[in-house]
Amino acid sequence: MEAKEIRCAADYYPPGWCPIDGSMKVDGWEYFCYEFIEGKKDHVLVNRERGVYVEIDWSPYSRMYKSQVRQWLSLGGPKRHSTGPLCQDDLDELQKVVEDNLLGDAL
């Protein structure tokens, strides 16, 4: 997960982009979903306390749920897992790999 320093609100709130349904707070981060082309979305997490923001490479056709943001954070903010942006199936697959590795280490 590559966190970028916030210099001004425009860093994570691009001009002309419209936030959809406001934002939601997840584990010290604030999630924003922007519509940048009709029907396509961009996803950003902001941590004002640390003064950083992170762009999430998530499907441009859906908004993330709180559980998905939390899972993405717990996995360390993974980048693309396949040829396209992340989706729930990718997070579940990555979670299984992590759990299998932890189980293997415990044996």
C-alpha positions as CSV (number, residue, x, y, z in Angstrom):
1,M,0.0,0.0,0.0
2,E,1.6,3.2,-1.1
3,A,0.4,6.1,1.1
4,K,0.8,9.6,-0.4
5,E,1.1,12.8,1.6
6,I,-1.9,15.1,1.7
7,R,-1.0,18.6,0.6
8,C,-4.5,19.8,0.1
9,A,-8.0,18.4,-0.2
10,A,-7.7,18.3,-4.0
11,D,-5.1,15.5,-3.6
12,Y,-7.8,13.1,-2.7
13,Y,-10.8,15.0,-3.9
14,P,-10.1,15.8,-7.6
15,P,-11.8,18.8,-9.1
16,G,-14.9,17.9,-11.1
17,W,-15.3,14.5,-9.6
18,C,-18.4,13.8,-7.5
19,P,-18.3,11.8,-4.3
20,I,-21.0,9.1,-4.3
21,D,-23.0,8.6,-1.1
22,G,-20.6,10.6,1.1
23,S,-17.8,8.7,2.8
24,M,-17.5,6.0,5.5
25,K,-15.0,5.6,8.3
26,V,-13.1,2.3,8.6
27,D,-10.3,1.7,11.2
28,G,-9.0,5.3,11.3
29,W,-9.4,5.7,7.5
30,E,-12.1,7.5,5.6
31,Y,-13.3,5.9,2.3
32,F,-14.4,8.0,-0.6
33,C,-15.9,6.7,-3.9
34,Y,-15.8,9.2,-6.8
35,E,-17.6,8.9,-10.1
36,F,-15.3,10.2,-12.8
37,I,-17.0,8.9,-15.9
38,E,-20.7,8.1,-15.8
39,G,-21.0,4.7,-14.2
40,K,-17.3,4.3,-13.4
41,K,-15.8,4.9,-10.0
42,D,-12.5,5.6,-8.3
43,H,-11.7,4.6,-4.7
44,V,-9.6,6.5,-2.2
45,L,-8.8,6.1,1.5
46,V,-7.8,9.1,3.6
47,N,-6.1,9.1,7.0
48,R,-6.2,12.7,8.1
49,E,-4.5,12.0,11.4
50,R,-1.4,10.7,9.5
51,G,-1.9,13.2,6.7
52,V,-1.9,10.5,3.9
53,Y,-4.2,9.1,1.3
54,V,-4.2,5.8,-0.7
55,E,-5.8,5.0,-4.0
56,I,-7.4,1.6,-4.2
57,D,-7.3,-0.3,-7.5
58,W,-10.9,-1.6,-7.1
59,S,-13.5,-2.4,-9.7
60,P,-14.6,0.9,-11.3
61,Y,-18.2,-0.4,-11.5
62,S,-18.9,-0.9,-7.8
63,R,-18.6,0.9,-4.5
64,M,-16.7,-0.9,-1.7
65,Y,-18.5,-2.1,1.4
66,K,-17.0,-1.5,4.8
67,S,-16.1,-5.2,5.2
68,Q,-14.2,-5.0,1.9
69,V,-12.2,-1.9,2.9
70,R,-11.4,-3.6,6.3
71,Q,-10.3,-6.8,4.5
72,W,-8.2,-4.8,2.0
73,L,-6.5,-3.0,4.9
74,S,-5.9,-6.2,6.8
75,L,-4.2,-7.7,3.7
76,G,-1.8,-4.7,3.6
77,G,-3.4,-2.9,0.7
78,P,-2.8,-5.3,-2.1
79,K,-2.5,-4.2,-5.7
80,R,-4.0,-6.0,-8.7
81,H,-4.1,-9.7,-8.2
82,S,-4.9,-10.5,-11.9
83,T,-5.2,-8.5,-15.1
84,G,-8.0,-6.3,-13.9
85,P,-8.7,-4.3,-10.8
86,L,-9.5,-6.0,-7.5
87,C,-12.9,-7.4,-6.6
88,Q,-14.2,-9.4,-3.6
89,D,-13.1,-12.7,-5.2
90,D,-9.5,-11.5,-5.3
91,L,-9.6,-10.4,-1.6
92,D,-11.0,-13.8,-0.6
93,E,-8.3,-15.6,-2.6
94,L,-5.5,-13.5,-1.1
95,Q,-7.0,-14.0,2.4
96,K,-6.9,-17.8,1.8
97,V,-3.2,-17.6,0.8
98,V,-2.4,-15.7,3.9
99,E,-4.3,-18.1,6.1
100,D,-2.7,-21.2,4.4
101,N,0.7,-19.6,5.0
102,L,0.0,-18.9,8.6
103,L,-1.3,-22.5,9.1
104,G,1.8,-23.9,7.4
105,D,4.1,-21.9,9.7
106,A,2.2,-23.2,12.7
107,L,2.8,-26.8,11.8
